[in-house]
Amino acid sequence: SVPAISGLKYRRWDGIPGTSVEQLLNHENYVGPADIDQIYTNLFESPTDVCNRCGTEMEGYFVPTESGLHVFRISGDDNCHLWIGFDMVEAVQSGPIADVPGWTAVRQWNKYPSQESEPIDLQAGSSYFIQAIANEGGGGDHLAVGLTTPSGIIFNPIPVGLFLRLPQIPRWRTPPVWATRQMLQFHGDASAGQDQLGTVAVAPAVPGQYYVIVMGGSSGYLEL
């Protein structure tokens, strides 16, 4: 089903070293709560020049208004990745559709060939999980995502109200943080649905190791 509420999640983590996306994803701060956690309703674009040594994440569900080939593009400072898929799992497992391997000026869409995705066939009215991430070392931080629709209309950046809906599920960490998942039997009542959070007994127990239930599965299995 298509999420009903228009919006886009914006999160920022301070104290992130380096400039690569991998350094952000693997940093202990990123695993914890964001320093800034807000909902955006205007554009698929972060604030500009607000921090150094910080990581930015923006995510939601993209709902096309027409069927056909869509082209996405990303701009940011410093390194950035853009993912899209039917859901969070497919998006992060498929790899980024576009990236910035260095940095761009604000709304500079053509500095690197990899900033623009290959055409992606999407169905009008369906929802697709979309996520953009950037790691800022120093200087003019920013992040934005643009779009060319099947009819050739260009949105740089994408207007939230026309295309984006808020995620209604727990936050997902992008690989390599969640590159390895385990399928374990849940012994208890999982009738609350796939968004249920809870605990699961794991044997043998590993002292100091914790598991977070992020998605329900069939036959009482949960993906951790």
N, C-alpha and C positions, 0 to 999 in steps of 0.2 A: 504494500500500500504506500501511497505517496504521503510523506510527512506534511502535516497541515499548516505549520507555523512558518511564515516567511522569516528568514534570517540566516546568519552565518556566525559560527563560533570563532572568536579571536582569543588566542592565548599567547602569553609571553613569559619566558623564563629568563631571569637575570643570572649572571655569574657563569656563563657558558664560554669556555675558552675556544680559541681557534676560529676557523671560518668554514669548515666543511660540514655537510649535513650529517656525516657519520659521527663527528665529534659531538654534535647536538644529541643525536639519537642515543648515543651510548653514555651520556653524562648522567650522573646520579640526580641532578636537579630536575632533568626532564622526566624522570620516572615519578617524581612527586608532584604535588599541586603546583599550578602555574602562579607566578607572582601577579599577573594580570589575566583575568578571565572575564570576557565581555561578549555581548551579542551585537553584531553589526547588521544594520538594515539598509545601508545605502549602497556601497560598492564592495566588490571583492578586492579590497585594497587595505593594507595596514596603515597605521600612522607612519609619518616620515621623520627620520632623525630624532628618535626619542630615547635611544639607548646605545650603549656599546657592550660588547661581550654578552650578547643576548640571543635567545632563540625565539622564533616566531612560528606559530602554527595557526592556520585558518582552515576550517572544514565545515561541510554541510552536505546537503543533497541537491544535486543539479537536476532540474526537471525541464527537459526540452519543450519548446512550444511548437516545434515541427520535427518531423522525422527526416532522417538523412545524415549526411556527412558533416560532422562538426569538427572544427579545428580550434584547439586551445593553445594559449601561449602564456608564458610567465616572465615576469620582470622582477628583479630584486637585488639586494645587497646584504650579505655577500652570497655564497652559494645557496641555491634553491632547488627543490624538487617539487613536481606536481604529479599526483596520482588520481586515477578515476577508475571506477568499476561498479558492478551491480551492487556490491556491498563492500564493507571495510576489508573483508578477507580477500576478495578478488582484487581490490585496488592495490593493496600492499604486496600481494604475492606476484602480481603481474609486472611490478616495477614501474618507475616513473615514466610518464608519457612525454614529459618535457623537463628541462632543467637549465639552470644558469651555472656554468662551471667556474665562475669567477664573480663578477659583479656587473650590474648595469646602472645607468642613470635612472631616475624616476620615470616610469612608463616608457622606458626604452625597450622595444619589443624585438629588435632585429640585430643585436650585437653578436649573438651566437646562433648558428643554425639549430642547435638543440633546444632553443627557447620555444620553438613551435612544434606542436605534435603532428603526427601523421593524421589524416582524416579519420574520424571515429564515427561509425554508424550508430546512431542513437534513435530511440523510439519516442515520439511525442507523448507526453503524459506519464512516462515511466520515470522512476527516480534512480539516480546514480550517485554513489558516495564520491565526493571529491575533497581532496586535501592538498594544501600547499604548505611547505615548510622552508624556512630560511634561517641561516646561522650568521649572525653579524659579529665581526671582529671589532671594527672601529670605523667611524665616519658616518656617512648618510644612510642609515638603515631604512629599508622599505621592502614591500612585497606586494605584488599585484598579479591578477590573472585576467586574461582577455579571451575573447571568443569571436570566431567567425561562424555564423549560422549557415545551414544548407542553402538558404536563399541569398547568401552573400553579405548579410548585414554584419558589420563589425562593431563589437563592444569592447572597448579598451579603457577601463576595466569592465567586467561583467556587472550589470546592475543586479543587486540582490533581490529586489522585489519582483523582478520578472522571472528569475530562474532558480533561486536558491531557497531551500527549506532547512530548518534546524534539525540536527540529528537528535533522535529520541532514545539514544542508547548510550551506555557508558563509554567513556573515552578510550580510544584504541591507540596503543603505542606502535609506531611504524617500525618495520624491520630496520636494523638487525636486533632491536630490543626484543621483539616478539618473533624472531626468526624460527625459534624452536617451540612448538606447541605440543602438549600432551593430551591425549584423549583418555579420560578416566571415568569409571562408573560412579555416578552419584547415588549414594544410598540414602534416600530420604524423599521428601515431598517436593517434586519439581513442577507442581501443577500451576505455579504462578506465571509460567511462561519463560521465553528465552531471555528476557531482560532481568531475570531473577539473579540477585547476588547472594552468595552464601558461602558455606565452607564445605570441604570435602576431605575425607580421610585418605591419606596417602601412605602406603607402606612400601619400603621401609621409610620411616620418618627421617628427615634431614634437619638437624638442629639449625635454627636460624633461617630456614628456607620457607618462603611463603608463596601461596598460589592465589591468584585472583580469577574468579569465574567471570568470563567475559561474554560467553555465548552458549546458548542451549543447543542440544543436538537431539537426534532421534533416539528412541529407546532408552531414555534416561541418561544419555551421555552428555558430558559438558566439556567444552573446549577451554583449556587453561593456558 
